Every structure is written in structure tokens, then in C-alpha cells.
């Protein structure tokens, strides 16, 4: 009985420690459980909250975001390190629409915030499953590259902070409706690379 209880306690302790030590890794490995942000849901604050991950939040030498803590303040919980955005393109192309530029303008402000200053980002392009799988992969990469190029050229986000990745139709959010808009999205994933 004592050995069994000891093994159960040890297993529970190991599980708890693994969650405590690597919460950002667990968050980044999980699927797109959160809904796609669109319209009024896309704000600079919402994006900063979603993309923040555990660790030093300010780039070395940066201090303008420092605010002394007041007694009783609770630290803000870290986000999932991921945000899915409905970024629309001209049909069958990687050309951004005006609506998408507006979404990306808010994303750029969030990326340049003090909270996200030390992070890099995967820019994952996703496509729905209509059409040829290889064409969808190529198109999703071109769209991720278009988003990265816009963030860099229009807002000065350093290109080395952005890594475009094409996912094609391999990770649909809506598996029951192949042409669902949420399957055609851009997901931003925070990293410390």
C-alpha cells in the first residue's frame, strides 16, 4: 500500500513539474482551440494577450514599458502564444485585401509592443481543402510570405522576427465544412528563436 501510494504521488509530482517547467511548450503544441479572431475581436490588446508567452517580456536594454508593481497586483496570465486571424486574400492569389491590411496593422502594433519585443513569430498560412493539395500548400506559403512582407514593409517589423510557413489544408479548424472561412486563415505563433 505504501509503495503504491508513493508511486502515485511521484507520478503526480512529475506531471505537475512538467506542466510548471514548460507551459509555453504545451501551449504551442496544442491545436487551434481558440476561435479565429475577426472584426472587432482583433485589437492590439487582444493580440498582445494571445501572443504573450512565459519568459522575459522585454528585450534587453528596453525599459520604457517598466511599471512598478503595486501591492496586491496579480501578474497577468500568459496567453497561448498563438492567435488565428481571418486574413482575406483575392481569390486564388496571395494579394491582401484592404480588410486584411487593417487586421495586420493591429497585429504589427502588437508585435512592436514592449510585451512582445523579444519574440519571433511563425506566420502560418492555412488553406481550405478545395483544389489540389500541392497548389494549396504553395498558395498558403505565398500568403504567409505576403503577410510577413506587409508587416515588414508597411510597419518595420524586422523580417528576421517573422518566419512564413505554408500549412496548406493539413490543419483545418472546421472539418465538417471544407470551404469554411476559418480554414483559410493565418495563425501567428510566438517563439523565442
C-alpha positions in Angstrom: 0.0 0.0 0.0 2.8 2.4 0.9 4.7 1.7 -2.3 1.6 2.1 -4.4 0.8 5.5 -2.7 4.4 6.6 -3.1 4.3 5.8 -6.9 1.0 7.6 -7.3 2.4 10.7 -5.5 5.6 10.5 -7.6 3.7 10.3 -10.8 1.5 13.2 -9.8 4.6 15.3 -8.8 6.3 14.6 -12.1 3.2 15.6 -14.1 2.8 18.8 -12.1 6.5 19.7 -12.6 6.4 19.1 -16.3 3.5 21.5 -16.6 5.2 24.0 -14.4 8.5 23.9 -16.2 7.3 24.1 -19.8 3.9 25.8 -20.0 4.8 27.7 -23.2 5.8 24.5 -25.0 2.4 22.8 -24.0 0.5 25.9 -25.2 2.3 26.0 -28.5 1.9 22.3 -29.2 -1.9 22.4 -28.6 -4.2 22.8 -31.6 -6.1 25.9 -32.7 -8.7 25.5 -29.9 -9.3 29.3 -29.8 -11.6 30.7 -32.4 -10.4 32.8 -35.3 -10.2 36.4 -34.3 -12.1 38.7 -36.7 -13.7 42.1 -36.9 -14.0 43.9 -33.6 -12.2 41.0 -31.8 -8.9 42.0 -33.4 -7.4 44.6 -31.1 -3.9 45.4 -30.2 -4.5 44.4 -26.6 -6.3 41.1 -27.6 -3.3 40.2 -29.8 -0.7 41.0 -27.2 -2.6 38.9 -24.6 -2.9 36.0 -27.0 0.7 36.1 -28.2 2.5 36.6 -24.9 4.4 33.7 -23.6 6.3 33.0 -20.4 9.8 34.3 -20.0 11.5 37.7 -20.2 8.9 40.0 -21.8 11.1 43.0 -22.6 14.0 43.0 -25.0 17.4 43.5 -23.3 18.0 47.2 -22.6 14.4 48.2 -23.2 12.8 49.9 -20.1 10.1 52.2 -21.4 7.4 49.5 -20.6 8.6 49.1 -17.0 5.8 49.8 -14.5 6.4 49.2 -10.8 4.1 46.6 -9.2 1.7 47.8 -6.6 0.9 45.7 -3.5 -1.9 43.3 -4.3 -1.3 43.2 -8.1 -1.6 39.8 -9.6 0.5 39.0 -12.6 -1.4 38.7 -15.8 -1.6 35.1 -17.0 0.3 34.3 -20.2 -1.6 33.7 -23.4 -1.5 30.6 -25.5 1.3 32.1 -27.6 -0.9 31.7 -30.7 -3.5 33.8 -32.5 -5.5 32.8 -35.5 -6.7 35.6 -37.7 -9.1 35.7 -40.6 -6.9 37.4 -43.2 -8.6 37.5 -46.6 -6.9 37.5 -49.9 -8.0 37.9 -53.5 -9.4 34.5 -54.6 -6.7 32.1 -55.7 -3.9 34.6 -55.1 -1.7 36.0 -52.3 -2.9 39.6 -52.7 -4.1 41.1 -49.4 -7.5 42.8 -49.3 -8.0 46.2 -47.6 -9.8 44.5 -44.7 -6.8 42.3 -44.2 -4.4 45.2 -44.2 -6.4 46.7 -41.3 -6.1 43.5 -39.3 -2.4 43.3 -40.0 -1.9 47.0 -38.9 -3.2 46.0 -35.5 -1.0 42.9 -35.5 2.1 44.9 -36.3 1.4 47.3 -33.3 1.0 44.3 -31.0 4.3 42.7 -32.3 6.1 46.0 -31.6 4.7 46.3 -28.1 7.1 46.1 -25.1 5.5 42.8 -24.1 6.2 41.0 -27.4 9.5 42.9 -28.2 11.8 39.9 -27.5 9.8 37.4 -29.5 9.9 36.0 -33.0 6.8 34.7 -34.8 5.8 31.8 -37.1 3.4 33.1 -39.7 1.4 30.1 -40.7 -0.7 30.3 -43.8 -3.7 27.9 -44.0 -6.0 26.9 -46.9 -9.2 25.1 -47.2 -9.3 21.6 -48.8 -10.8 22.7 -52.1 -8.5 22.1 -55.0 -5.2 20.3 -55.4 -3.2 19.7 -52.2 0.1 20.8 -53.7 -1.4 24.0 -55.0 -3.0 24.7 -51.6 0.4 24.2 -50.0 2.1 26.6 -52.4 -0.7 29.2 -52.1 -0.7 29.0 -48.3 3.1 29.6 -48.2 2.7 32.6 -50.7 0.0 34.0 -48.4 2.2 33.6 -45.3 5.0 35.4 -47.2 2.7 38.2 -48.2 1.6 38.7 -44.6 5.3 38.8 -43.5 6.3 41.2 -46.3 3.4 43.5 -45.4 4.3 43.6 -41.7 7.9 44.3 -42.6 7.5 46.9 -45.4 4.5 48.8 -44.0 5.3 48.7 -40.3 9.0 48.0 -39.9 8.7 44.6 -38.2 12.1 43.1 -38.6 12.0 40.3 -41.2 14.2 38.1 -39.0 11.4 38.1 -36.4 9.0 36.5 -39.0 9.1 33.0 -40.4 6.5 32.3 -43.0 5.2 28.7 -43.2 2.7 27.1 -45.6 0.4 24.6 -44.0 -1.9 24.0 -47.0 -5.1 22.3 -45.9 -3.4 20.0 -43.4 -4.8 21.6 -40.3 -8.5 22.6 -40.8 -10.4 24.1 -37.9 -13.7 23.1 -39.4 -13.6 19.5 -40.5 -17.3 19.3 -41.3 -17.4 22.2 -43.9 -14.4 22.0 -46.3 -14.9 25.6 -47.5 -15.4 27.2 -44.1 -13.7 30.6 -43.8 -11.9 29.6 -40.6 -10.0 27.0 -42.7 -8.5 29.9 -44.7 -6.6 31.8 -42.0 -3.2 33.0 -40.9 -2.0 31.8 -37.5 0.7 33.7 -35.6 2.7 31.5 -33.2 5.2 33.2 -30.7 8.7 31.7 -30.4 11.9 32.7 -28.7 14.1 31.9 -31.7 
